[in-house]
Amino acid sequence: MIKLNLPDYRLRLRKEEGKTYIYDDLRQRFVSLTPEEWVRQHFVHYLMEHLGYPRELMMNEVTIQVGLTTKRCDTLLYSRQLTPRVLIEYKAPHIRITDRVLQQILRYNYTLRVPYLILSNGMEHFACRIDYEQGSYTFLEHIPPYDELSD
């Protein structure tokens, strides 16, 4: 897999019947290794090990209802009160983070109404703070550490 713009971590890989799997610490099981999953696993470890995001408050592949369709958001961070706080969307490294990707995460957020959105393809990372009173969002200069997140 491609070297990402994220710190390395001690990953666990397994091959089975010619297919490669990577261990997901949040789901506590091996999952199929795709380019997007490569990004997800590196980014989740970056959040936990470098930015202090609590493992027990994060979930991967969370099912949500968006209008009449069921979707799965990539990673969701909850507050200590178990309300959704940060929505994270990943793309494979070769997929550019465009306005279309931003619109996707904004659609998911109609249901969740989190204060923070994060987008990453493993090479580029973007974070936004949502202002619900003004109906706007502001891009942040960096991915905020857990202790800098405000409600």
C-alpha positions as CSV (number, residue, x, y, z in Angstrom):
1,M,0.0,0.0,0.0
2,I,1.0,3.6,-0.5
3,K,2.9,5.7,2.1
4,L,0.4,8.2,3.6
5,N,0.8,11.7,5.0
6,L,0.1,10.2,8.4
7,P,2.4,8.7,11.1
8,D,3.1,5.0,10.9
9,Y,1.7,2.7,13.5
10,R,2.1,-1.0,14.4
11,L,-0.5,-2.4,12.1
12,R,-1.7,-6.0,12.0
13,L,-2.2,-7.6,8.6
14,R,-3.4,-11.1,7.8
15,K,-3.6,-13.0,4.5
16,E,-6.3,-15.5,3.9
17,E,-7.1,-17.2,0.6
18,G,-5.1,-14.7,-1.3
19,K,-6.9,-11.7,0.3
20,T,-5.3,-9.2,2.7
21,Y,-7.0,-8.1,5.9
22,I,-6.1,-5.3,8.4
23,Y,-7.1,-5.3,12.0
24,D,-9.6,-2.6,13.0
25,D,-9.1,-1.7,16.7
26,L,-12.5,0.0,16.9
27,R,-14.5,-2.9,15.4
28,Q,-12.1,-5.4,17.1
29,R,-11.8,-7.6,14.0
30,F,-10.0,-8.0,10.8
31,V,-11.5,-6.2,7.8
32,S,-10.7,-6.4,4.1
33,L,-7.8,-4.2,3.2
34,T,-8.9,-1.6,0.6
35,P,-7.2,1.7,-0.2
36,E,-9.9,3.5,1.8
37,E,-9.5,1.1,4.8
38,W,-5.8,1.8,4.7
39,V,-6.5,5.5,5.1
40,R,-9.1,4.8,7.8
41,Q,-6.9,2.7,10.0
42,H,-3.9,5.1,9.8
43,F,-6.2,8.1,10.5
44,V,-7.9,6.5,13.5
45,H,-4.5,5.6,15.0
46,Y,-3.3,9.2,14.3
47,L,-6.4,10.6,16.2
48,M,-5.9,8.2,19.1
49,E,-2.1,8.2,19.5
50,H,-1.3,11.8,18.5
51,L,-4.4,13.9,19.1
52,G,-5.8,12.2,22.2
53,Y,-9.1,11.0,20.8
54,P,-10.5,8.3,23.2
55,R,-10.9,4.9,21.6
56,E,-14.0,4.2,23.6
57,L,-15.8,7.2,22.1
58,M,-15.1,6.3,18.4
59,M,-16.9,4.0,16.0
60,N,-16.2,2.9,12.5
61,E,-18.9,2.2,9.8
62,V,-21.9,3.8,11.7
63,T,-25.2,3.3,10.1
64,I,-27.3,6.4,9.8
65,Q,-30.6,7.3,8.0
66,V,-30.2,10.1,5.4
67,G,-33.7,10.9,4.1
68,L,-35.2,7.6,2.9
69,T,-31.8,5.9,2.5
70,T,-29.5,4.1,4.9
71,K,-25.9,5.2,4.7
72,R,-22.7,4.3,6.6
73,C,-20.5,7.1,7.8
74,D,-16.8,6.1,8.0
75,T,-15.9,7.2,11.6
76,L,-17.9,8.9,14.3
77,L,-16.6,10.4,17.5
78,Y,-19.1,10.8,20.3
79,S,-19.0,13.2,23.3
80,R,-18.8,11.8,26.8
81,Q,-22.6,12.3,26.9
82,L,-22.7,9.9,23.8
83,T,-23.9,12.6,21.4
84,P,-22.3,12.6,17.9
85,R,-19.4,15.2,17.9
86,V,-17.1,14.6,14.9
87,L,-18.0,13.0,11.6
88,I,-15.0,11.7,9.6
89,E,-15.1,10.7,5.9
90,Y,-12.2,8.9,4.2
91,K,-11.4,8.5,0.5
92,A,-8.7,6.3,-1.1
93,P,-5.4,8.2,-1.6
94,H,-5.9,8.6,-5.3
95,I,-9.3,10.3,-4.8
96,R,-9.1,14.0,-4.5
97,I,-10.9,15.8,-1.7
98,T,-13.3,18.0,-3.7
99,D,-16.5,20.0,-3.2
100,R,-18.4,16.8,-4.1
101,V,-16.8,14.9,-1.2
102,L,-17.6,17.9,1.1
103,Q,-21.2,17.8,-0.1
104,Q,-21.4,14.1,0.8
105,I,-20.3,14.6,4.4
106,L,-22.6,17.6,4.7
107,R,-25.5,15.4,3.6
108,Y,-24.6,12.9,6.2
109,N,-24.4,15.7,8.8
110,Y,-28.1,16.7,8.1
111,T,-29.0,13.8,10.3
112,L,-26.2,13.9,12.9
113,R,-25.7,17.7,13.3
114,V,-22.1,17.4,14.7
115,P,-20.0,20.5,15.3
116,Y,-16.9,19.1,13.4
117,L,-16.4,17.5,10.1
118,I,-13.1,15.9,9.0
119,L,-12.1,14.7,5.5
120,S,-9.0,12.7,4.6
121,N,-7.6,10.7,1.7
122,G,-4.5,10.0,3.7
123,M,-2.5,12.6,1.8
124,E,-4.6,15.7,2.5
125,H,-6.7,16.3,5.6
126,F,-9.4,19.0,6.2
127,A,-11.4,19.9,9.2
128,C,-14.4,22.2,9.4
129,R,-16.3,23.7,12.3
130,I,-20.0,24.0,11.7
131,D,-21.9,27.2,12.9
132,Y,-25.5,26.2,13.0
133,E,-26.7,29.6,14.1
134,Q,-25.2,31.2,11.0
135,G,-25.8,28.2,8.7
136,S,-22.1,28.1,7.7
137,Y,-18.9,26.3,8.2
138,T,-15.3,27.3,8.6
139,F,-12.2,25.3,7.5
140,L,-9.7,24.9,10.4
141,E,-6.0,25.2,10.0
142,H,-5.4,21.8,11.5
143,I,-7.1,18.7,12.8
144,P,-8.0,19.7,16.4
145,P,-6.7,17.6,19.2
146,Y,-9.4,16.1,21.3
147,D,-9.0,18.6,24.2
148,E,-9.4,21.5,21.8
149,L,-12.9,20.4,20.6
150,S,-15.7,22.6,21.9
151,D,-19.4,21.8,21.7
